[in-house]
Amino acid sequence: MSLVSEFKEFAFKGNVVDMAVGVIIGAAFGGVVKSLVDDVIMPLIGMATGNVDFANKFTVLKEGAKVAGPYATLAEAKTAGAVVLSWGMFANTVLQFLIVALAVFMMVRVFQKLKREEKPAAAPAGPTDVELLAEIRDLLKKDAGRAKDTTSEKKSEKADK
């Protein structure tokens, strides 16, 4: 099998195509979540906390070599070469993660509910234990009757000799 035909077989399998579609949709979903956090949720949280912009919340660990602090924005501190702990950006990223995790959880939950609703048809009910035991008993009686007949036939054959 040539390299090209092996690649075609791999690339056009259903699972690979499904995975590619999932990655593309996931990337687009990530952009939507980032916008939701940055443009909707964080401004509301900022407004509730006195117009605080979490994207510009940082702690200077070491002042910059180019320009000494204080720095009004995170971009200004980074441009000055300061070493900063960007805890506001981290809070935004954690919030984005929680939103994505919640969305994935809800999606999986819906799929599990749908899967539970599609229960396979129940197998036809078989005989109960009592019915099986009664059938075995009857077969044993029948076999025992045959055994007596063959035993009596053998005895009569011996007597005839």
Secondary structure, 3 states (H helix, E strand, C coil): CCHHHHHHHHHCCHHHHHHHHHHHHHHHHHHHHHHHHHHHHHHHHHHHCCCCCHHHCCEEEECCCCCCCCCCCHHHHHHCCCEEECHHHHHHHHHHHHHHHHHHHHHHHHHHHHHHHCCCCCCCCCCCHHHHHHHHHHHHHHHHHHHHHHHHHHHHHHHHC
